[in-house]
């Protein structure tokens, strides 16, 4: 069914890097999600009112919140696909995250309101009237949500859309919520025990938890979360294809929405290289990375002395000293200036985010280690934390 819908509304082998194609995929996902969730809401609300079941009503509002989520996400996706303008030179990609945050807040509000209704049901319990139509609808709802999970997951992976991937997870968790409601209905019908309010509480807490978890993920994206480690590894591996680049450091990734990632880093080249040839290679690297990863790339060229035995010896000393202070410490941008009696070692010291030492403590400890090993060396160290 998913394949049929994609072929019918988008076409075969469409280029998902095209903004218009991505928008069609998002519209398909949003439209199908809105339609099915509205139908489930209408059916559950009707039967919930007729059977006086707060758990079914709570599950109905869970579905309408999903429909609202799809609608707002769809609007956000449309806004995110707008081209750059004078006020927004980096595009509107983060509108996808802003709309997602609005949805998350609505989900939390729905969970809170349903919690109050379920609590009232516990304090004033009544046995719901559960008929065959109710049991059938709840069973169908579970099957629909299972299908929506696979549907959203397929589209989310195809266009790499965080909001749609989140909808897939939400659909799967909705199956659990509806299953609890179905169990409470069966208990009420066959054992004449009113557990309706308690199940409503569980569903309400489940909805609120889903909203809080999603809100945290969205806030992380807006604040600037750590990029995918696999993506960073791919960058390091990709640069190895360029023989004049002997290493990279200070990698930074700014996420302004899908298709608007900005990547920058320093590329180390031998200091005795022809500057024009080295610059040409860096230009080629930027162009190739844009084509490979679909991001905006800026590379800073860093000259590095590689053929001086004394520089290599003292750089190795600095690297060893850093590791002895803390296994996670690394160095880059190493330079050396030599006087008559003293040698200045100038380098950046990279501290892992979980390093127990402060920047000042690490600088002093590494400097002392180097001085202890070679009394002629003085250090000028700039300690910093990674951006990836």
TASUL-V416756 format. One line per field, one symbol per residue. ss: DSSP state (H for helix, E for strand, C for the rest). phi: phi as a letter, one per 40 degrees, with the letter a starting at -180 (. if undefined). psi: psi as a letter, one per 20 degrees, with the letter a starting at -180 (. if undefined). A space follows every 10 residues. Layout:
# TASUL-V416756
ss: ???
phi: ???
psi: ???
This chain:
# TASUL-V416756
ss: CHHHHHHHHC CCCCCCCCHH HHHHHHHHHH HHHHHHHHHH HHHHHHHHHH HCCHHHHHHH HHHHHHHHHH HHHHHHHHHH CCCCCCCCCC CCCCHHHHHH HHHHHHHHHH HHHHHHHHHH HHHCCCCCCC CHHHHHHHHH HHHHHHHHHH HHHHHHHHHC CHHHHHHHHH HHHHHHHHHH HHHHHHHHHH HCCCCHHHHH HHHHHHHHHH HHHHHHHHHH HHHCCCCCHH HHHHHHHHHC CCCCEEEEEE EEEEECCCCC EEEEEEEEEE CCCCHHHHHH HHHHHHHHHH HHHCCEEEEE EEEECCCCHH HHHHHHHHHH HHHHHCCCCE EEEEEEEECC CCEEEEEEEE ECCCCCCCHH HHHHHHHHHH HHHCCCEEEE EEEEECCC
phi: .ccccccccb hcfcccccdc cdccdccccc ccccdccccc dccccccccc cfbccccccc cccccccccc cccccccccc ccccaccbcb gbdccccccc ccddcccccc dccccccccc cccbcbcccb bccccccccc ccccccccdc cccccdccbf bccccccccc ccccdccccc cccccccccc bfbcbdcccd cccccccccd cccccccccd ccchcccddc cccccccccc cbccccibaf cbbbbbhdgb cbbbacbcbd cccccccccc ccdccccccc ccbgbcbbbc cbcbcbbbdc cccccccccc cccccadccb bafcbbbbbc bbbcbbacbc bcdccccccc ccdccccccc cccacccbbb bbcabcbb
psi: gggggghghh rqkqoiiphh gghgghhggg ggggghhggg gggggghggh ilohghgghg hgghhhghgg ghhgghgghh iqrqahhmij akhihhhghh hggghhgggg ggghggghgh hghmqqoqoo rhhghgghgh hghghgghgh gggggghgjl ohhhhhhggh hghhggghhg ggghggghgh ilpnjghghh gggghggggg ggghgghghg hhhnrprphh ggghgghhii iohioirqrl pqppokrpil pppqrpppqp hjqohggghg hgggggghhh hgikrppppp popppijogg ghghghgggg gghhgphipr qrlprpppag iqpppprppp pqhjpiqrgg ggggggghgg hhhoiipqpo poprqqi.
